[in-house]
Amino acid sequence: MIPVKIKIMHGATIPAYQSRGSSGADIFACVGEPVTIEAGSIALVPTGISIEIPEGYEAQIRPRSGLALKHGITLLNTPGTIDSDYRGEIKIIMANLGKDAFVVESGMRIAQMVFTKIYRGHFIESRELEQTDRNEGGFGHSGI
């Protein structure tokens, strides 16, 4: 475990792990009034929390599988990254890919947050890169 300081705004809920083996802590909506996301639309949903992540780590924000399967709700920019030096409120970019409008209410579990160690790249300019069997093949190069 890593220590993560959290600032809770009025009405917000502290993220919670739902089982002993959960890698992601559920994040809850913190809205004054329900937010309706029409089919095919996007909404920025506040959580009412800010966190302080230790340097060398990030928090990744990921969709919840139940919302995806049952309602077509996913998150854009997923996984979203919260950098260790960000101190603002966490807000979730929700997209409704389903057929019906979806209503987000305060206290609803809308995303999950996973903490990961990060490694920064040391970029070394080169005129050539080592050749591989794949080389420049991408986007379906190996078939369906």
C-alpha positions as CSV (number, residue, x, y, z in Angstrom):
1,M,0.0,0.0,0.0
2,I,1.1,3.6,-0.6
3,P,-0.1,6.5,1.6
4,V,-2.6,8.8,-0.3
5,K,-3.8,11.9,1.4
6,I,-7.4,12.8,0.4
7,K,-9.3,16.0,0.6
8,I,-13.1,15.4,0.9
9,M,-15.6,18.1,-0.2
10,H,-19.0,18.4,1.4
11,G,-21.2,15.4,0.4
12,A,-18.3,13.4,-1.2
13,T,-17.5,9.8,-0.5
14,I,-14.1,8.3,0.1
15,P,-13.1,5.8,-2.6
16,A,-13.6,2.2,-1.4
17,Y,-12.3,-1.2,-2.4
18,Q,-15.2,-3.6,-2.7
19,S,-13.4,-6.8,-2.0
20,R,-10.1,-7.9,-0.5
21,G,-8.7,-8.7,-4.0
22,S,-9.9,-5.5,-5.7
23,S,-7.1,-3.7,-7.5
24,G,-9.2,-0.6,-8.1
25,A,-11.0,1.5,-5.5
26,D,-14.5,2.6,-6.6
27,I,-14.9,6.4,-7.1
28,F,-18.3,8.0,-6.3
29,A,-20.2,10.8,-8.0
30,C,-20.7,14.0,-6.0
31,V,-23.3,16.0,-7.8
32,G,-25.8,18.6,-6.4
33,E,-28.5,17.4,-8.8
34,P,-28.7,14.2,-10.9
35,V,-26.8,14.4,-14.2
36,T,-28.5,12.9,-17.2
37,I,-26.2,11.6,-19.9
38,E,-28.2,11.2,-23.1
39,A,-27.3,8.3,-25.5
40,G,-24.3,9.3,-27.5
41,S,-23.4,12.1,-25.1
42,I,-20.5,13.0,-22.8
43,A,-20.6,14.5,-19.3
44,L,-17.9,15.7,-16.9
45,V,-19.0,14.3,-13.5
46,P,-17.4,15.7,-10.2
47,T,-16.3,13.4,-7.4
48,G,-15.8,15.9,-4.6
49,I,-12.3,14.5,-3.9
50,S,-8.7,15.7,-4.4
51,I,-5.7,13.5,-3.6
52,E,-2.0,13.8,-3.0
53,I,-0.2,10.9,-4.7
54,P,3.4,10.2,-3.7
55,E,6.0,11.1,-6.3
56,G,6.9,8.2,-8.5
57,Y,3.3,7.0,-8.7
58,E,0.1,7.8,-10.7
59,A,-3.5,7.0,-10.3
60,Q,-5.3,5.5,-13.3
61,I,-9.0,6.1,-13.7
62,R,-10.8,3.2,-15.4
63,P,-14.4,2.3,-16.3
64,R,-16.5,0.0,-14.2
65,S,-17.4,-3.2,-16.1
66,G,-21.0,-3.4,-14.8
67,L,-21.8,0.1,-16.1
68,A,-20.3,-0.8,-19.4
69,L,-22.1,-4.1,-19.9
70,K,-25.5,-3.1,-18.5
71,H,-25.8,0.5,-19.7
72,G,-23.1,1.2,-22.3
73,I,-21.3,3.7,-20.0
74,T,-17.6,4.1,-20.4
75,L,-14.9,6.7,-19.7
76,L,-13.2,8.7,-22.3
77,N,-9.4,9.2,-22.1
78,T,-9.2,5.8,-20.4
79,P,-7.3,5.0,-18.5
80,G,-7.1,8.6,-17.4
81,T,-4.0,9.6,-15.5
82,I,-3.8,11.6,-12.4
83,D,-0.2,12.8,-11.9
84,S,1.5,13.0,-8.5
85,D,1.6,16.8,-8.7
86,Y,-2.1,17.4,-9.5
87,R,-4.1,18.7,-6.5
88,G,-7.4,19.6,-8.2
89,E,-10.8,17.8,-7.9
90,I,-11.0,14.5,-9.7
91,K,-13.7,14.7,-12.4
92,I,-14.7,11.8,-14.5
93,I,-15.3,12.1,-18.3
94,M,-18.3,9.7,-18.8
95,A,-19.6,8.7,-22.2
96,N,-23.0,7.0,-22.9
97,L,-22.6,4.5,-25.7
98,G,-25.9,2.9,-24.8
99,K,-29.3,3.3,-26.3
100,D,-31.0,5.0,-23.4
101,A,-30.3,8.0,-21.2
102,F,-28.3,7.3,-18.1
103,V,-28.7,9.2,-14.8
104,V,-25.8,9.8,-12.5
105,E,-26.8,10.5,-8.9
106,S,-24.6,11.5,-5.9
107,G,-23.1,8.5,-4.2
108,M,-23.2,6.3,-7.3
109,R,-20.0,4.3,-8.1
110,I,-18.9,5.7,-11.5
111,A,-15.3,4.7,-12.0
112,Q,-12.4,2.9,-10.4
113,M,-8.9,4.2,-9.4
114,V,-5.8,2.1,-9.6
115,F,-2.4,3.2,-8.3
116,T,0.7,2.3,-10.3
117,K,4.4,2.9,-10.1
118,I,5.7,5.0,-13.0
119,Y,9.0,5.0,-14.9
120,R,10.1,8.0,-16.9
121,G,11.8,7.6,-20.2
122,H,15.3,8.9,-20.8
123,F,15.1,9.7,-24.6
124,I,18.3,9.0,-26.6
125,E,18.2,10.3,-30.1
126,S,19.2,7.8,-32.8
127,R,19.3,7.7,-36.6
128,E,18.4,4.0,-36.7
129,L,16.4,1.6,-34.5
130,E,17.0,-2.1,-34.1
131,Q,15.1,-4.1,-36.7
132,T,12.5,-6.7,-35.6
133,D,10.3,-9.3,-37.4
134,R,7.4,-7.0,-36.9
135,N,9.3,-3.8,-37.7
136,E,6.7,-1.1,-38.7
137,G,3.7,-3.4,-38.9
138,G,0.7,-2.2,-36.9
139,F,-3.0,-1.7,-36.8
140,G,-4.1,-5.2,-37.8
141,H,-0.8,-6.3,-39.4
142,S,-1.2,-9.8,-37.8
143,G,-4.7,-10.4,-39.1
144,I,-8.0,-10.7,-37.3
